[in-house]
Amino acid sequence: MIYFQGKRIFSVIFDMDGTLFDTERLRFKTLKQAAVEIFGTPLSEETLIGSLGLSAKKAEALAKANHGQNFPYAEVRQRADELELNYVRDHGVPIKDGLLEVLERLRKYGLTMAVATSSRRAIAEEYLINANVLKYFDVTVCGDEVTQGKPHPEIFLAAASALNCQPQHCLMLEDSENGLLSAIRANGQPILIEDIKPPAPEVKAGALKAYQTMHGFLGDLNDCMPDLGTPELTESFPQALNQFSVGIHGFGAMGGGYLTQIFSHWDGYTRPCEIIAATRSRMLRETIQAFGRFSVRYGATSFDQTIENLRMIDMDDAEAVIRMYDTAEIVGLSLPEPAIRNQAQVIAKGLIRRFERRGRELTILIVLNKVGGADFVRRHVHAQLEQLVLPQIAQKILDNTHFAETVVSRIVSKISNEALVRQLRIKSNIFQNSLSEQPATRKMSPKVPVPEYERLIARFRPFAQSSNALSQLHLILFNSESDMPLYAERCSNLLERLRQVKTVDDITQTQVIKNLLWNGPHAIIAWYASLLGYSWLGQGMGDSRVSTLAERLIRQEVGPALVAENPQMADAVSDFSKTFLERCNTSFKDPCARVGRDPLRKLQRNERIFRSIDLAKKHGIDSSALQFGSALALHYALKCTDKKDQESQLIRRVYEQAGSIEAVLTYTGNYNGRPYPGLDPIKDAPLVAAISEEFRRVEARGAQVAECVLPAA
């Protein structure tokens, strides 16, 4: 049971043609063709539109009234049925967008469902089976099983009775005026999903709610149901496939190892029927096409997750990428900046084709480790659009496209080509052995009659043998951490439905929170672990001095300062804090030298460590651990022997030339072609003095690392 628009609802009854399926237009076409074949002239638009929702008997009367009493309606309808069935058998039933998501939600929450259609049972059942939706319905009532067709209420009353439900507790979904009148007269709760011909205003007013599309109804239905929340890592993907294709532009670590999971979880009820993924790697494309699937390995939890329903395309095939942007419901863009510049024209062409052919909105989920990444992509695509279409058209296309900036809380890595080849070599041997172990096909004597089922099965057996052997193989392409949420800028309704996406109003705040919580403390922990003699971050965290510093930085200084500054982001701060500390504890393959390198950029004014110190000071929060971390950075740089770490070498040169650590902290010389923003010797004098004192303390005890401890809180 659900409450919908204030009504207690136990059951839902659907009309079929025009409501479940987009068959009214197909029906018009086949009726016209059949009339031409049999009668010599097509049925008029007046007859076709007027017959919407009518029983066969009333539709025949209307046809004869418009085309003469000799019009052979029964023969025309029979031929139209044949033409329509032939089309459906060849091309499938055209399902209304959003239908599968609606059916999955209703079934998940225990509502009983029925179909009430004017079509004959033979046609209705073939359509429902063909579309694979018969499984959702408890009852089917058809036009050849009632004496009075729509707009009489008989068919809806019969369906409600068969469901053991009072009509007033049934939503009755219709698309036509006659169908809507039937639901109203049945005393149900009529829902109008408009199709070809809207009902008259006075009839439409009788609907509990009217929608232009099924997606509108879906939106209100979502409000009646509890939020499923972010999925657990090991939670299965939805079994039901919806009608959507989704795209991934850039099948690297993030695109292949993260976005595929987000799209596969989708809204928790259904998942896309196809993930189109563009990559330049021929090896990846052909490997995935051969296996039909791949897996992501989550080492920290010893869990492998399999991704299916992929179609790989070549990123250098411009037409294939354009088609992806034309057909996809959402595209995840995960490319480096130079590649985005190069692909901007192809993206623009895809958006133009989509606008010209479909006119539908598109959400581009931009996974780019860059503040302002969405604006960056939008600018480059806009520039290309203005070279291809008129400025006003370019603006309309941009207005129809949502460039959603994101913040990622996960690290993913793609296995090397060498590792993939080794894996393929092993899998190939397993596959060949599996095939050779399959039982031989039973041979029948020519004189013994072969049952029909044996002959039919024999057609599938060779394919089933290789398919079963292939399904047992497990191809790992990515190694990933297990953090689930993807933070995205709130800009499209679709993102609100994606279960693994957390939308925020100000993505910049989330980016700042992630950067301050992770980047500065991450380096500080590496510097301290290195000072204490550890080469790997995870090993360092096993030392209580390092883990205490990590906890204090996150739980007592940076985290509280961020919450004080952004109270509305408290949940995000908590999530990022938990993720960060868990990651540090398991970073056994993360070298301190990698995390701690380039200390100068981590000590810029208004960035990372110093920005956190400023926030803490603003809100009266102690920042001695951050100051201690700043001193560790300087100590690390002066002891660094890696010539490739140019920032450490620059710090050493400044220190040697000036003879004081204060000179390093207030350095404003050239850095990467731009002035370096160091601390101000006057405004920041107390901070300079505090860090200098910590540095001298660290230097004095550096030779006796066991005594180098965190200052008292």
MARVEXKOL-418019 format. One record per residue (C-alpha): residue number from 1; x, y, z. Coordinates in steps of 0.25 Angstrom, whole numbers. Layout:
// residues N
(NUM, (X, Y, Z))
...
This chain:
// residues 713
(1, (0, 0, 0))
(2, (5, 14, -3))
(3, (-1, 28, -1))
(4, (-2, 35, -14))
(5, (-7, 49, -15))
(6, (-14, 47, -1))
(7, (-21, 34, -6))
(8, (-19, 20, 0))
(9, (-15, 11, -12))
(10, (-14, -4, -12))
(11, (-15, -7, -27))
(12, (-12, -1, -40))
(13, (-19, -4, -53))
(14, (-13, 0, -67))
(15, (-19, 2, -80))
(16, (-9, -4, -91))
(17, (-9, 3, -104))
(18, (-4, 17, -103))
(19, (-1, 15, -88))
(20, (8, 3, -86))
(21, (12, 3, -100))
(22, (14, 14, -111))
(23, (6, 6, -121))
(24, (-5, 16, -124))
(25, (3, 22, -136))
(26, (7, 8, -140))
(27, (-8, 4, -140))
(28, (-11, 16, -149))
(29, (-1, 12, -159))
(30, (-5, -2, -160))
(31, (-20, 2, -161))
(32, (-17, 11, -172))
(33, (-9, 1, -179))
(34, (-20, -10, -177))
(35, (-31, -1, -182))
(36, (-23, 3, -195))
(37, (-21, -12, -198))
(38, (-35, -16, -195))
(39, (-44, -4, -198))
(40, (-35, 4, -207))
(41, (-34, 17, -198))
(42, (-28, 19, -184))
(43, (-36, 21, -172))
(44, (-38, 36, -169))
(45, (-30, 43, -157))
(46, (-44, 46, -152))
(47, (-48, 32, -151))
(48, (-34, 28, -145))
(49, (-34, 38, -134))
(50, (-49, 36, -131))
(51, (-47, 22, -129))
(52, (-36, 23, -118))
(53, (-41, 16, -106))
(54, (-53, 10, -113))
(55, (-58, -4, -113))
(56, (-57, -12, -126))
(57, (-72, -11, -128))
(58, (-72, 4, -126))
(59, (-60, 7, -134))
(60, (-67, -1, -146))
(61, (-79, 8, -145))
(62, (-71, 20, -145))
(63, (-63, 15, -158))
(64, (-76, 12, -165))
(65, (-82, 25, -161))
(66, (-70, 32, -167))
(67, (-67, 23, -179))
(68, (-80, 17, -183))
(69, (-88, 5, -178))
(70, (-81, -4, -188))
(71, (-67, -2, -181))
(72, (-61, -16, -178))
(73, (-57, -12, -164))
(74, (-55, -26, -159))
(75, (-46, -30, -170))
(76, (-38, -17, -169))
(77, (-36, -19, -154))
(78, (-32, -34, -156))
(79, (-22, -30, -167))
(80, (-17, -18, -158))
(81, (-15, -28, -146))
(82, (-7, -37, -156))
(83, (2, -25, -160))
(84, (4, -20, -146))
(85, (8, -34, -141))
(86, (18, -36, -152))
(87, (24, -22, -148))
(88, (24, -26, -133))
(89, (30, -39, -136))
(90, (41, -33, -144))
(91, (44, -21, -136))
(92, (38, -23, -122))
(93, (27, -15, -115))
(94, (30, 0, -114))
(95, (30, 2, -98))
(96, (27, 15, -93))
(97, (39, 22, -86))
(98, (39, 21, -71))
(99, (29, 9, -71))
(100, (39, -1, -66))
(101, (43, 8, -55))
(102, (29, 10, -51))
(103, (25, -5, -51))
(104, (38, -9, -43))
(105, (34, 1, -32))
(106, (20, -3, -31))
(107, (23, -18, -30))
(108, (35, -15, -20))
(109, (25, -8, -11))
(110, (14, -20, -12))
(111, (3, -13, -20))
(112, (-5, -23, -29))
(113, (-6, -19, -43))
(114, (-15, -22, -55))
(115, (-16, -19, -70))
(116, (-30, -14, -75))
(117, (-29, -13, -90))
(118, (-39, -12, -101))
(119, (-30, -21, -110))
(120, (-33, -36, -111))
(121, (-26, -46, -102))
(122, (-18, -52, -113))
(123, (-12, -39, -117))
(124, (-11, -34, -102))
(125, (-4, -46, -97))
(126, (6, -46, -109))
(127, (9, -32, -107))
(128, (11, -33, -92))
(129, (20, -46, -94))
(130, (28, -39, -105))
(131, (31, -27, -96))
(132, (34, -36, -84))
(133, (25, -29, -75))
(134, (14, -40, -73))
(135, (21, -44, -61))
(136, (17, -31, -54))
(137, (2, -33, -55))
(138, (-7, -42, -46))
(139, (-19, -40, -55))
(140, (-22, -37, -70))
(141, (-36, -33, -75))
(142, (-37, -32, -90))
(143, (-47, -25, -99))
(144, (-53, -39, -104))
(145, (-57, -42, -90))
(146, (-66, -31, -86))
(147, (-79, -27, -92))
(148, (-78, -12, -92))
(149, (-65, -5, -96))
(150, (-59, 8, -91))
(151, (-64, 18, -88))
(152, (-73, 9, -80))
(153, (-67, 5, -67))
(154, (-69, -10, -68))
(155, (-54, -13, -71))
(156, (-48, -5, -60))
(157, (-59, -11, -50))
(158, (-56, -25, -55))
(159, (-41, -23, -53))
(160, (-42, -17, -39))
(161, (-51, -28, -35))
(162, (-41, -39, -40))
(163, (-31, -32, -31))
(164, (-40, -32, -19))
(165, (-39, -17, -18))
(166, (-49, -6, -17))
(167, (-48, 3, -29))
(168, (-46, 15, -20))
(169, (-33, 9, -16))
(170, (-28, 6, -30))
(171, (-20, 16, -38))
(172, (-25, 14, -53))
(173, (-15, 19, -63))
(174, (-21, 23, -77))
(175, (-17, 31, -89))
(176, (-30, 34, -96))
(177, (-43, 41, -93))
(178, (-51, 29, -94))
(179, (-42, 21, -85))
(180, (-41, 33, -75))
(181, (-57, 34, -75))
(182, (-57, 19, -72))
(183, (-48, 20, -60))
(184, (-56, 32, -55))
(185, (-69, 25, -56))
(186, (-63, 13, -49))
(187, (-60, 22, -37))
(188, (-46, 19, -38))
(189, (-34, 28, -36))
(190, (-31, 32, -51))
(191, (-17, 36, -55))
(192, (-16, 42, -69))
(193, (-3, 39, -77))
(194, (-5, 48, -90))
(195, (-2, 42, -103))
(196, (-7, 45, -117))
(197, (-20, 53, -114))
(198, (-22, 60, -100))
(199, (-36, 58, -94))
(200, (-46, 70, -94))
(201, (-43, 79, -83))
(202, (-55, 75, -75))
(203, (-52, 61, -76))
(204, (-37, 63, -72))
(205, (-42, 71, -60))
(206, (-47, 57, -55))
(207, (-33, 51, -54))
(208, (-27, 50, -40))
(209, (-14, 55, -47))
(210, (-10, 57, -61))
(211, (4, 56, -67))
(212, (10, 58, -81))
(213, (19, 46, -80))
(214, (21, 34, -71))
(215, (33, 41, -65))
(216, (24, 51, -59))
(217, (16, 40, -52))
(218, (29, 34, -48))
(219, (34, 46, -41))
(220, (22, 47, -32))
(221, (22, 32, -30))
(222, (36, 34, -24))
(223, (31, 43, -14))
(224, (22, 33, -8))
(225, (34, 23, -6))
(226, (45, 23, 4))
(227, (59, 27, -1))
(228, (67, 14, -3))
(229, (80, 21, 1))
(230, (94, 18, -4))
(231, (96, 4, -8))
(232, (105, -5, 0))
(233, (117, -10, -8))
(234, (113, -24, -9))
(235, (98, -21, -12))
(236, (94, -27, -25))
(237, (90, -19, -37))
(238, (76, -18, -41))
(239, (71, -30, -49))
(240, (61, -22, -58))
(241, (67, -15, -70))
(242, (61, -2, -74))
(243, (61, 5, -88))
(244, (72, 14, -85))
(245, (86, 14, -92))
(246, (97, 21, -84))
(247, (110, 26, -89))
(248, (124, 26, -83))
(249, (134, 35, -91))
(250, (147, 31, -86))
(251, (148, 16, -81))
(252, (160, 18, -72))
(253, (161, 16, -57))
(254, (149, 25, -53))
(255, (141, 22, -65))
(256, (143, 7, -65))
(257, (145, 4, -50))
(258, (135, 14, -44))
(259, (125, 20, -54))
(260, (121, 6, -59))
(261, (117, 2, -44))
(262, (109, 15, -42))
(263, (101, 13, -55))
(264, (99, -2, -52))
(265, (93, 2, -38))
(266, (85, 13, -45))
(267, (72, 16, -37))
(268, (72, 2, -29))
(269, (60, -3, -37))
(270, (65, -4, -51))
(271, (78, -2, -58))
(272, (81, 2, -73))
(273, (80, -8, -84))
(274, (93, -4, -89))
(275, (106, 3, -85))
(276, (113, 9, -97))
(277, (128, 12, -94))
(278, (138, 19, -102))
(279, (153, 16, -101))
(280, (165, 17, -110))
(281, (170, 4, -105))
(282, (168, -7, -115))
(283, (172, -17, -105))
(284, (162, -13, -95))
(285, (151, -12, -106))
(286, (153, -26, -112))
(287, (155, -33, -98))
(288, (142, -28, -93))
(289, (135, -31, -106))
(290, (140, -45, -105))
(291, (137, -47, -91))
(292, (124, -39, -90))
(293, (127, -35, -76))
(294, (138, -31, -67))
(295, (141, -30, -52))
(296, (146, -19, -42))
(297, (154, -24, -30))
(298, (152, -18, -17))
(299, (164, -23, -10))
(300, (161, -17, 4))
(301, (148, -26, 5))
(302, (153, -37, -4))
(303, (141, -35, -13))
(304, (140, -36, -28))
(305, (128, -29, -35))
(306, (124, -32, -49))
(307, (119, -22, -59))
(308, (111, -26, -71))
(309, (103, -21, -83))
(310, (115, -13, -89))
(311, (117, -9, -103))
(312, (131, -4, -106))
(313, (134, 7, -117))
(314, (146, 13, -122))
(315, (148, 27, -117))
(316, (155, 31, -130))
(317, (142, 27, -138))
(318, (135, 40, -137))
(319, (122, 35, -143))
(320, (121, 25, -132))
(321, (124, 35, -121))
(322, (113, 45, -127))
(323, (103, 33, -127))
(324, (106, 31, -113))
(325, (103, 45, -109))
(326, (90, 45, -118))
(327, (85, 32, -111))
(328, (90, 32, -97))
(329, (81, 37, -85))
(330, (94, 41, -78))
(331, (109, 42, -81))
(332, (120, 40, -71))
(333, (132, 48, -77))
(334, (145, 44, -70))
(335, (157, 49, -79))
(336, (169, 58, -76))
(337, (168, 72, -80))
(338, (176, 71, -93))
(339, (167, 60, -98))
(340, (155, 68, -94))
(341, (160, 79, -103))
(342, (162, 69, -114))
(343, (148, 63, -112))
(344, (140, 76, -111))
(345, (137, 76, -126))
(346, (131, 62, -126))
(347, (123, 65, -113))
(348, (118, 77, -119))
(349, (113, 69, -132))
(350, (107, 59, -123))
(351, (99, 69, -116))
(352, (95, 76, -129))
(353, (90, 63, -134))
(354, (82, 60, -121))
(355, (76, 73, -122))
(356, (72, 72, -136))
(357, (66, 58, -135))
(358, (62, 56, -121))
(359, (61, 70, -114))
(360, (63, 63, -101))
(361, (72, 68, -89))
(362, (85, 61, -86))
(363, (93, 60, -73))
(364, (108, 60, -75))
(365, (114, 55, -62))
(366, (128, 61, -62))
(367, (139, 53, -54))
(368, (151, 62, -55))
(369, (160, 65, -43))
(370, (159, 80, -45))
(371, (151, 91, -38))
(372, (143, 97, -49))
(373, (143, 85, -57))
(374, (129, 86, -62))
(375, (131, 100, -67))
(376, (144, 96, -74))
(377, (137, 85, -82))
(378, (125, 95, -85))
(379, (134, 106, -90))
(380, (141, 97, -100))
(381, (128, 90, -105))
(382, (122, 104, -106))
(383, (133, 109, -114))
(384, (131, 97, -124))
(385, (116, 99, -124))
(386, (118, 113, -129))
(387, (126, 109, -140))
(388, (116, 98, -145))
(389, (102, 105, -143))
(390, (96, 119, -141))
(391, (99, 125, -127))
(392, (84, 124, -123))
(393, (84, 109, -127))
(394, (97, 107, -119))
(395, (90, 114, -107))
(396, (78, 105, -108))
(397, (87, 93, -108))
(398, (94, 97, -96))
(399, (82, 100, -89))
(400, (77, 86, -91))
(401, (90, 80, -86))
(402, (94, 79, -71))
(403, (109, 79, -69))
(404, (110, 73, -55))
(405, (123, 75, -47))
(406, (126, 64, -38))
(407, (135, 60, -26))
(408, (141, 46, -25))
(409, (143, 39, -12))
(410, (150, 27, -18))
(411, (163, 23, -23))
(412, (163, 13, -35))
(413, (174, 7, -43))
(414, (174, 0, -57))
(415, (183, -12, -58))
(416, (195, -11, -67))
(417, (194, -17, -81))
(418, (205, -27, -77))
(419, (196, -32, -66))
(420, (184, -33, -75))
(421, (192, -41, -85))
(422, (196, -51, -74))
(423, (182, -52, -69))
(424, (177, -55, -83))
(425, (188, -65, -85))
(426, (183, -72, -72))
(427, (168, -71, -76))
(428, (170, -76, -90))
(429, (176, -89, -84))
(430, (165, -90, -74))
(431, (155, -88, -86))
(432, (161, -99, -95))
(433, (161, -109, -83))
(434, (146, -106, -80))
(435, (142, -109, -94))
(436, (150, -122, -95))
(437, (143, -127, -82))
(438, (129, -125, -87))
(439, (121, -138, -89))
(440, (120, -142, -104))
(441, (107, -140, -111))
(442, (98, -152, -111))
(443, (97, -159, -124))
(444, (84, -165, -129))
(445, (83, -176, -138))
(446, (77, -172, -152))
(447, (66, -183, -150))
(448, (62, -177, -137))
(449, (52, -165, -137))
(450, (58, -153, -131))
(451, (48, -145, -122))
(452, (46, -131, -126))
(453, (51, -125, -114))
(454, (64, -133, -116))
(455, (65, -126, -130))
(456, (63, -113, -125))
(457, (72, -114, -113))
(458, (83, -119, -123))
(459, (83, -105, -129))
(460, (87, -98, -116))
(461, (97, -109, -111))
(462, (109, -104, -118))
(463, (107, -90, -113))
(464, (103, -94, -99))
(465, (116, -102, -97))
(466, (125, -90, -101))
(467, (116, -80, -94))
(468, (116, -88, -81))
(469, (131, -89, -81))
(470, (133, -74, -84))
(471, (123, -70, -72))
(472, (132, -77, -62))
(473, (144, -68, -66))
(474, (146, -56, -57))
(475, (154, -44, -64))
(476, (159, -34, -54))
(477, (162, -20, -61))
(478, (162, -11, -49))
(479, (166, -10, -35))
(480, (158, -1, -26))
(481, (155, 5, -13))
(482, (141, 2, -7))
(483, (136, 17, -5))
(484, (122, 18, -11))
(485, (117, 32, -12))
(486, (120, 41, -24))
(487, (117, 55, -20))
(488, (111, 63, -32))
(489, (105, 77, -34))
(490, (90, 77, -33))
(491, (86, 81, -47))
(492, (77, 71, -53))
(493, (65, 62, -49))
(494, (72, 49, -54))
(495, (84, 51, -44))
(496, (74, 51, -32))
(497, (69, 37, -36))
(498, (83, 31, -37))
(499, (85, 23, -24))
(500, (100, 24, -23))
(501, (100, 39, -26))
(502, (99, 50, -15))
(503, (95, 63, -21))
(504, (99, 76, -14))
(505, (96, 90, -17))
(506, (110, 96, -16))
(507, (120, 86, -21))
(508, (131, 95, -19))
(509, (129, 94, -4))
(510, (130, 79, -5))
(511, (143, 80, -13))
(512, (149, 89, -3))
(513, (145, 79, 8))
(514, (151, 68, 1))
(515, (164, 75, -2))
(516, (166, 81, 12))
(517, (162, 67, 19))
(518, (170, 59, 10))
(519, (182, 66, 3))
(520, (188, 73, 14))
(521, (187, 63, 25))
(522, (191, 52, 15))
(523, (204, 58, 13))
(524, (206, 61, 28))
(525, (204, 47, 31))
(526, (214, 42, 21))
(527, (224, 52, 26))
(528, (223, 48, 40))
(529, (223, 33, 36))
(530, (236, 35, 28))
(531, (242, 43, 39))
(532, (240, 31, 48))
(533, (246, 21, 38))
(534, (234, 16, 30))
(535, (234, 14, 15))
(536, (219, 11, 14))
(537, (208, 19, 19))
(538, (200, 7, 24))
(539, (212, 2, 32))
(540, (213, 16, 38))
(541, (199, 16, 42))
(542, (202, 4, 51))
(543, (211, 13, 59))
(544, (202, 19, 70))
(545, (209, 32, 68))
(546, (205, 33, 54))
(547, (191, 28, 56))
(548, (189, 38, 67))
(549, (194, 49, 59))
(550, (184, 45, 47))
(551, (172, 44, 57))
(552, (175, 58, 63))
(553, (177, 65, 50))
(554, (164, 60, 44))
(555, (155, 58, 57))
(556, (160, 70, 65))
(557, (165, 81, 56))
(558, (162, 80, 41))
(559, (148, 73, 42))
(560, (142, 82, 53))
(561, (148, 95, 46))
(562, (141, 91, 33))
(563, (127, 87, 40))
(564, (128, 101, 47))
(565, (130, 108, 34))
(566, (120, 99, 26))
(567, (109, 93, 36))
(568, (101, 88, 25))
(569, (112, 80, 20))
(570, (114, 72, 33))
(571, (110, 59, 27))
(572, (120, 60, 16))
(573, (131, 64, 25))
(574, (128, 51, 33))
(575, (127, 43, 21))
(576, (141, 48, 16))
(577, (147, 47, 29))
(578, (143, 33, 31))
(579, (148, 29, 17))
(580, (161, 36, 19))
(581, (165, 29, 32))
(582, (161, 16, 26))
(583, (169, 18, 14))
(584, (181, 22, 22))
(585, (180, 9, 30))
(586, (180, 0, 18))
(587, (190, 8, 9))
(588, (201, -3, 10))
(589, (205, 0, -5))
(590, (205, 15, -4))
(591, (220, 19, -2))
(592, (222, 31, 7))
(593, (232, 37, -3))
(594, (220, 38, -13))
(595, (210, 44, -4))
(596, (220, 54, 3))
(597, (227, 59, -10))
(598, (225, 73, -14))
(599, (223, 80, -1))
(600, (224, 94, -6))
(601, (210, 94, -12))
(602, (204, 88, 0))
(603, (210, 100, 8))
(604, (204, 111, -1))
(605, (196, 122, 6))
(606, (181, 120, 5))
(607, (183, 105, 1))
(608, (182, 92, 8))
(609, (190, 93, 21))
(610, (190, 108, 23))
(611, (175, 109, 19))
(612, (172, 99, 30))
(613, (180, 107, 40))
(614, (172, 119, 36))
(615, (159, 113, 38))
(616, (162, 107, 51))
(617, (167, 120, 56))
(618, (154, 127, 51))
(619, (146, 118, 59))
(620, (155, 117, 72))
(621, (160, 103, 69))
(622, (174, 98, 73))
(623, (183, 96, 61))
(624, (196, 91, 67))
(625, (195, 78, 60))
(626, (194, 85, 46))
(627, (206, 94, 51))
(628, (214, 82, 55))
(629, (211, 76, 41))
(630, (216, 89, 34))
(631, (229, 87, 42))
(632, (230, 73, 37))
(633, (228, 77, 23))
(634, (241, 86, 24))
(635, (248, 75, 31))
(636, (245, 65, 20))
(637, (249, 75, 9))
(638, (263, 78, 15))
(639, (265, 63, 17))
(640, (260, 59, 3))
(641, (271, 53, -6))
(642, (261, 51, -18))
(643, (266, 60, -29))
(644, (253, 59, -36))
(645, (246, 65, -24))
(646, (249, 79, -29))
(647, (240, 86, -19))
(648, (248, 80, -7))
(649, (261, 84, -14))
(650, (256, 98, -16))
(651, (253, 99, -1))
(652, (267, 94, 2))
(653, (273, 105, -7))
(654, (265, 116, 0))
(655, (268, 111, 14))
(656, (283, 110, 11))
(657, (284, 124, 5))
(658, (275, 131, 15))
(659, (280, 122, 27))
(660, (266, 122, 34))
(661, (253, 114, 33))
(662, (245, 127, 34))
(663, (251, 131, 20))
(664, (245, 118, 14))
(665, (232, 121, 20))
(666, (231, 135, 15))
(667, (237, 131, 1))
(668, (230, 139, -10))
(669, (240, 136, -21))
(670, (237, 129, -35))
(671, (231, 116, -35))
(672, (227, 109, -48))
(673, (227, 122, -55))
(674, (218, 129, -45))
(675, (220, 136, -32))
(676, (219, 127, -20))
(677, (209, 131, -10))
(678, (217, 129, 4))
(679, (213, 134, 17))
(680, (213, 149, 20))
(681, (224, 152, 29))
(682, (216, 163, 36))
(683, (202, 158, 36))
(684, (205, 144, 38))
(685, (217, 146, 48))
(686, (210, 138, 60))
(687, (208, 126, 50))
(688, (222, 127, 45))
(689, (228, 128, 59))
(690, (219, 116, 63))
(691, (224, 107, 52))
(692, (238, 111, 53))
(693, (238, 107, 67))
(694, (232, 93, 64))
(695, (242, 92, 53))
(696, (254, 94, 63))
(697, (248, 84, 72))
(698, (246, 74, 61))
(699, (261, 76, 56))
(700, (266, 75, 70))
(701, (260, 61, 72))
(702, (261, 57, 58))
(703, (273, 48, 61))
(704, (265, 41, 72))
(705, (252, 38, 64))
(706, (246, 30, 76))
(707, (246, 43, 84))
(708, (239, 51, 73))
(709, (225, 52, 78))
(710, (213, 60, 75))
(711, (212, 72, 83))
(712, (201, 72, 95))
(713, (187, 76, 91))
